[in-house]
Amino acid sequence: MKPHLPLITAMALMLAACAPPTATVADFNGDSVKIQTNQMASNAEEAKANAQTEADRVCQKGHRKRAEYASTRALPNYINEHLFLCLS
Protein backbone atom coordinates (compact mmCIF):
# COMPACT_ATOMS: atom_id res chain seq x y z
CA MET A 1 0.00 0.00 0.00
CA LYS A 2 2.85 2.42 0.68
CA PRO A 3 4.13 2.45 -2.94
CA HIS A 4 0.93 4.27 -3.92
CA LEU A 5 1.42 7.10 -1.43
CA PRO A 6 3.55 9.32 -3.77
CA LEU A 7 0.99 8.86 -6.54
CA ILE A 8 -1.90 9.79 -4.26
CA THR A 9 0.01 12.83 -2.99
CA ALA A 10 0.79 13.97 -6.53
CA MET A 11 -2.84 13.60 -7.56
CA ALA A 12 -4.01 15.61 -4.54
CA LEU A 13 -1.58 18.42 -5.39
CA MET A 14 -2.77 18.51 -9.00
CA LEU A 15 -6.39 18.77 -7.87
CA ALA A 16 -5.52 21.56 -5.46
CA ALA A 17 -3.83 23.49 -8.27
CA CYS A 18 -7.04 23.28 -10.31
CA ALA A 19 -9.14 24.81 -7.56
CA PRO A 20 -10.31 28.38 -8.16
CA PRO A 21 -8.31 30.99 -6.27
CA THR A 22 -10.12 31.99 -3.11
CA ALA A 23 -9.84 35.20 -1.16
CA THR A 24 -9.99 35.16 2.63
CA VAL A 25 -10.51 38.16 4.90
CA ALA A 26 -7.59 38.29 7.35
CA ASP A 27 -8.29 41.64 9.05
CA PHE A 28 -10.85 44.46 8.88
CA ASN A 29 -10.85 47.59 11.02
CA GLY A 30 -13.42 49.76 9.23
CA ASP A 31 -10.83 51.82 7.34
CA SER A 32 -8.85 49.00 5.74
CA VAL A 33 -9.15 45.31 4.97
CA LYS A 34 -6.48 42.65 4.46
CA ILE A 35 -7.31 39.84 2.04
CA GLN A 36 -5.20 36.69 1.76
CA THR A 37 -4.79 34.65 -1.43
CA ASN A 38 -2.70 31.61 -2.29
CA GLN A 39 0.54 32.27 -4.22
CA MET A 40 0.21 28.84 -5.82
CA ALA A 41 -3.03 29.76 -7.62
CA SER A 42 -2.90 28.88 -11.30
CA ASN A 43 -4.11 32.35 -12.33
CA ALA A 44 -2.63 35.24 -10.35
CA GLU A 45 -4.82 37.85 -12.06
CA GLU A 46 -7.98 35.94 -11.14
CA ALA A 47 -6.77 35.64 -7.54
CA LYS A 48 -6.18 39.41 -7.37
CA ALA A 49 -9.61 40.08 -8.93
CA ASN A 50 -11.22 37.81 -6.32
CA ALA A 51 -9.37 39.72 -3.60
CA GLN A 52 -10.69 43.03 -4.99
CA THR A 53 -14.24 41.69 -5.10
CA GLU A 54 -14.03 40.44 -1.52
CA ALA A 55 -12.51 43.72 -0.32
CA ASP A 56 -15.31 45.70 -2.01
CA ARG A 57 -17.90 43.47 -0.33
CA VAL A 58 -16.34 43.88 3.13
CA CYS A 59 -15.89 47.66 2.82
CA GLN A 60 -19.52 48.08 1.72
CA LYS A 61 -20.66 46.21 4.85
CA GLY A 62 -18.92 48.89 6.89
CA HIS A 63 -19.40 52.63 6.55
CA ARG A 64 -17.42 53.01 3.30
CA LYS A 65 -18.42 52.47 -0.33
CA ARG A 66 -15.40 50.99 -2.12
CA ALA A 67 -12.02 49.36 -1.62
CA GLU A 68 -8.86 50.75 -3.17
CA TYR A 69 -5.81 48.51 -3.55
CA ALA A 70 -2.80 49.69 -1.54
CA SER A 71 -0.16 46.95 -1.40
CA THR A 72 0.70 43.25 -1.35
CA ARG A 73 3.14 41.41 0.86
CA ALA A 74 4.26 37.79 0.78
CA LEU A 75 3.65 35.74 3.92
CA PRO A 76 5.04 32.31 4.81
CA ASN A 77 3.33 29.19 3.43
CA TYR A 78 2.77 30.69 -0.04
CA ILE A 79 0.22 33.29 1.03
CA ASN A 80 -0.13 36.80 -0.40
CA GLU A 81 -1.74 39.43 1.80
CA HIS A 82 -3.35 42.33 -0.08
CA LEU A 83 -4.12 45.57 1.75
CA PHE A 84 -7.11 47.59 0.58
CA LEU A 85 -8.21 50.97 1.93
CA CYS A 86 -11.94 51.46 2.44
CA LEU A 87 -12.90 54.82 0.91
CA SER A 88 -16.12 56.78 0.49
C-alpha positions in Angstrom: 0.0 0.0 0.0 2.8 2.4 0.7 4.1 2.5 -2.9 0.9 4.3 -3.9 1.4 7.1 -1.4 3.5 9.3 -3.8 1.0 8.9 -6.5 -1.9 9.8 -4.3 0.0 12.8 -3.0 0.8 14.0 -6.5 -2.8 13.6 -7.6 -4.0 15.6 -4.5 -1.6 18.4 -5.4 -2.8 18.5 -9.0 -6.4 18.8 -7.9 -5.5 21.6 -5.5 -3.8 23.5 -8.3 -7.0 23.3 -10.3 -9.1 24.8 -7.6 -10.3 28.4 -8.2 -8.3 31.0 -6.3 -10.1 32.0 -3.1 -9.8 35.2 -1.2 -10.0 35.2 2.6 -10.5 38.2 4.9 -7.6 38.3 7.4 -8.3 41.6 9.0 -10.8 44.5 8.9 -10.9 47.6 11.0 -13.4 49.8 9.2 -10.8 51.8 7.3 -8.8 49.0 5.7 -9.2 45.3 5.0 -6.5 42.6 4.5 -7.3 39.8 2.0 -5.2 36.7 1.8 -4.8 34.7 -1.4 -2.7 31.6 -2.3 0.5 32.3 -4.2 0.2 28.8 -5.8 -3.0 29.8 -7.6 -2.9 28.9 -11.3 -4.1 32.3 -12.3 -2.6 35.2 -10.3 -4.8 37.8 -12.1 -8.0 35.9 -11.1 -6.8 35.6 -7.5 -6.2 39.4 -7.4 -9.6 40.1 -8.9 -11.2 37.8 -6.3 -9.4 39.7 -3.6 -10.7 43.0 -5.0 -14.2 41.7 -5.1 -14.0 40.4 -1.5 -12.5 43.7 -0.3 -15.3 45.7 -2.0 -17.9 43.5 -0.3 -16.3 43.9 3.1 -15.9 47.7 2.8 -19.5 48.1 1.7 -20.7 46.2 4.9 -18.9 48.9 6.9 -19.4 52.6 6.6 -17.4 53.0 3.3 -18.4 52.5 -0.3 -15.4 51.0 -2.1 -12.0 49.4 -1.6 -8.9 50.8 -3.2 -5.8 48.5 -3.6 -2.8 49.7 -1.5 -0.2 46.9 -1.4 0.7 43.2 -1.4 3.1 41.4 0.9 4.3 37.8 0.8 3.7 35.7 3.9 5.0 32.3 4.8 3.3 29.2 3.4 2.8 30.7 0.0 0.2 33.3 1.0 -0.1 36.8 -0.4 -1.7 39.4 1.8 -3.4 42.3 -0.1 -4.1 45.6 1.8 -7.1 47.6 0.6 -8.2 51.0 1.9 -11.9 51.5 2.4 -12.9 54.8 0.9 -16.1 56.8 0.5 
